[in-house]
Amino acid sequence: ADDDTSGDESSAFTYKMRKKYLYPNVLSGAFSSKYTSLVGADDTQTKFSSKLQASDLIYVSVNGHGNNTQVFGNGTEVLLDSSTGLPSSVSGKIFHLFACLTGNNLGPALVTAGAKAFIGYKVLYTVIVTPWSNPSAFPDTIIDNSLIKGKTMRQAQRDSYRVFGAVIAYYTFPIPMPTWVGTFISMRANLVGPDTDPKY
């Protein structure tokens, strides 16, 4: 699911990066025949809930906004809300929420409700743009790409940490060091999942 709201620069940009670095691998991989997508105006609570009920759905990746208890689709469409209760359809599924703060309450609540695993962020996710690319997109899309290759959630989380580390190391040496590197270090430290805590 991707929030591609035209007036929302950050979500539109991360969707663009996922289209470039993730979707080609999805469409050419083993999941291509079972892949389903909700983008922009289609990324609504009603459509998301309907897709979530599919018995053969095993992995859910969402790019959008979030807070401690909610993740949003298009605009203000609430896809999941742990403060009002989660649907039974989350049971048995793996969730990757590319959204701010969802690792605080929503992630653990999903696992408590029966989800197999969760990976996401406990802090505000900052979209960082450099002249050559958006490094903040790579550590996150690597999670999905690692799972497509057949890796476990723990391995995917470790792969993301390694990419975070590589980008941080690359930008640590220039003088002066870019001011966003500290933010990037914080995001890496607050990417939570089953490799760092069993509650996820």
C-alpha positions as CSV (number, residue, x, y, z in Angstrom):
1,A,0.0,0.0,0.0
2,D,1.4,3.4,-1.0
3,D,0.2,6.9,-0.1
4,D,0.9,8.9,-3.2
5,T,-1.0,12.0,-2.3
6,S,0.0,14.7,-4.8
7,G,0.1,17.4,-2.1
8,D,2.2,15.2,0.2
9,E,5.8,15.6,-0.9
10,S,7.4,13.1,1.4
11,S,5.0,10.2,0.7
12,A,5.0,10.9,-3.0
13,F,8.8,10.8,-3.0
14,T,9.1,7.6,-1.1
15,Y,6.5,6.0,-3.4
16,K,8.6,7.1,-6.4
17,M,11.7,5.4,-4.8
18,R,9.8,2.2,-4.1
19,K,8.6,2.2,-7.7
20,K,12.3,2.4,-8.8
21,Y,14.0,0.1,-6.3
22,L,11.3,-2.3,-5.1
23,Y,8.4,-2.8,-7.5
24,P,10.6,-4.2,-10.4
25,N,11.8,-6.9,-8.1
26,V,8.3,-7.7,-6.9
27,L,7.0,-8.0,-10.5
28,S,9.8,-10.2,-11.6
29,G,10.0,-12.4,-8.5
30,A,8.2,-15.4,-7.2
31,F,5.4,-13.2,-5.8
32,S,4.5,-11.5,-9.1
33,S,1.4,-13.6,-9.6
34,K,0.1,-13.0,-6.1
35,Y,1.1,-9.3,-5.8
36,T,-1.6,-6.7,-5.2
37,S,-1.2,-3.0,-4.8
38,L,-3.2,0.0,-3.4
39,V,-1.8,3.3,-4.5
40,G,-3.0,6.9,-3.9
41,A,-6.8,7.1,-4.1
42,D,-7.1,3.3,-4.0
43,D,-5.2,3.2,-0.6
44,T,-8.4,3.4,1.5
45,Q,-9.4,1.7,4.7
46,T,-12.2,-0.2,3.0
47,K,-10.0,-1.6,0.2
48,F,-7.1,-2.3,2.6
49,S,-9.4,-4.2,5.0
50,S,-10.8,-6.2,2.1
51,K,-7.3,-7.2,0.8
52,L,-6.2,-8.0,4.4
53,Q,-8.9,-10.7,4.6
54,A,-7.4,-12.7,1.7
55,S,-6.4,-16.2,3.1
56,D,-3.3,-16.3,0.9
57,L,-1.9,-12.9,2.0
58,I,1.2,-13.4,4.0
59,Y,3.1,-10.0,3.8
60,V,1.9,-6.4,4.1
61,S,4.2,-3.5,3.2
62,V,2.8,0.0,3.8
63,N,4.4,3.3,2.8
64,G,2.6,6.2,4.4
65,H,2.2,8.4,7.5
66,G,1.8,7.0,11.0
67,N,1.8,7.7,14.7
68,N,2.0,5.6,17.9
69,T,-1.2,3.7,17.2
70,Q,-2.2,4.3,13.6
71,V,-0.9,3.9,10.0
72,F,-2.5,6.0,7.3
73,G,-3.2,5.3,3.6
74,N,-4.3,8.0,1.2
75,G,-4.8,11.3,3.1
76,T,-6.5,10.7,6.4
77,E,-7.6,7.1,5.6
78,V,-6.7,5.1,8.7
79,L,-5.6,1.6,7.6
80,L,-4.9,0.2,11.1
81,D,-5.6,1.6,14.5
82,S,-4.4,-0.3,17.7
83,S,-6.3,2.2,19.9
84,T,-9.7,1.1,18.7
85,G,-8.8,-2.6,18.1
86,L,-7.2,-4.5,15.3
87,P,-9.1,-6.8,12.9
88,S,-8.7,-10.6,13.3
89,S,-7.4,-10.6,9.7
90,V,-4.0,-9.3,10.8
91,S,-3.4,-12.8,12.3
92,G,-0.7,-14.9,10.6
93,K,0.6,-12.0,8.5
94,I,3.9,-10.1,8.4
95,F,3.9,-6.3,8.5
96,H,6.4,-3.8,7.4
97,L,5.2,-0.3,8.1
98,F,7.4,2.4,6.4
99,A,5.7,5.1,8.6
100,C,6.7,7.2,11.6
101,L,6.3,6.0,15.2
102,T,4.4,2.8,14.4
103,G,7.0,0.8,16.3
104,N,5.9,2.2,19.6
105,N,2.3,0.8,20.0
106,L,0.9,-0.4,16.7
107,G,3.7,-2.8,16.0
108,P,3.6,-4.7,19.3
109,A,-0.2,-4.7,19.2
110,L,-0.2,-6.3,15.7
111,V,2.0,-9.2,17.1
112,T,-0.2,-9.5,20.2
113,A,-3.2,-9.7,17.8
114,G,-1.6,-12.7,16.0
115,A,0.6,-11.2,13.4
116,K,3.8,-13.2,12.7
117,A,6.1,-10.3,12.8
118,F,6.4,-6.5,12.5
119,I,9.2,-4.1,11.4
120,G,9.0,-0.4,11.5
121,Y,10.2,2.8,13.3
122,K,9.8,4.2,16.8
123,V,10.8,7.7,15.7
124,L,9.7,10.2,13.1
125,Y,11.0,9.0,9.8
126,T,12.8,11.8,8.0
127,V,13.0,11.8,4.2
128,I,16.5,12.9,3.4
129,V,17.4,14.0,-0.2
130,T,21.0,14.3,-1.4
131,P,22.1,15.4,-4.8
132,W,22.6,11.8,-6.0
133,S,19.8,10.0,-4.4
134,N,17.5,9.6,-1.3
135,P,19.6,7.4,1.0
136,S,16.7,7.1,3.5
137,A,14.7,5.0,0.9
138,F,17.4,2.3,0.4
139,P,17.6,1.0,4.0
140,D,13.8,0.6,4.0
141,T,13.3,-0.9,0.6
142,I,16.0,-3.4,1.3
143,I,13.7,-5.0,3.9
144,D,11.1,-5.8,1.2
145,N,13.7,-6.9,-1.3
146,S,15.4,-9.2,1.2
147,L,12.1,-10.9,1.9
148,I,11.5,-11.3,-1.8
149,K,14.8,-13.2,-1.9
150,G,13.5,-15.6,0.7
151,K,15.2,-14.2,3.8
152,T,13.6,-14.1,7.2
153,M,12.4,-10.9,8.9
154,R,15.5,-11.1,11.2
155,Q,17.8,-11.3,8.2
156,A,15.9,-8.5,6.4
157,Q,16.3,-6.2,9.5
158,R,20.0,-7.0,9.6
159,D,20.3,-6.2,5.9
160,S,18.6,-2.8,6.5
161,Y,21.0,-2.1,9.4
162,R,24.0,-2.8,7.1
163,V,22.7,-0.4,4.4
164,F,22.1,2.2,7.0
165,G,25.6,1.7,8.3
166,A,27.1,1.9,4.8
167,V,25.3,5.2,4.0
168,I,26.3,6.7,7.4
169,A,30.0,5.6,6.9
170,Y,30.0,7.1,3.3
171,Y,28.8,10.5,4.5
172,T,30.7,10.6,7.8
173,F,34.0,11.4,6.1
174,P,33.3,14.7,4.2
175,I,34.1,17.8,6.1
176,P,31.8,19.2,7.2
177,M,29.7,16.1,7.7
178,P,26.1,16.6,6.5
179,T,23.9,17.6,9.4
180,W,21.3,14.9,8.5
181,V,23.7,12.0,9.4
182,G,22.8,12.3,13.1
183,T,19.1,11.9,12.2
184,F,20.0,8.9,10.0
185,I,21.8,7.3,13.0
186,S,18.8,7.8,15.1
187,M,16.5,6.2,12.5
188,R,18.8,3.2,12.3
189,A,18.8,2.9,16.1
190,N,15.0,3.1,16.2
191,L,14.2,0.6,13.4
192,V,12.6,-2.2,15.4
193,G,11.7,-5.7,14.5
194,P,12.2,-9.4,15.6
195,D,16.0,-9.2,15.4
196,T,16.1,-6.7,18.2
197,D,13.1,-7.5,20.4
198,P,10.8,-10.6,20.6
199,K,7.7,-8.5,21.0
200,Y,8.0,-7.6,17.3
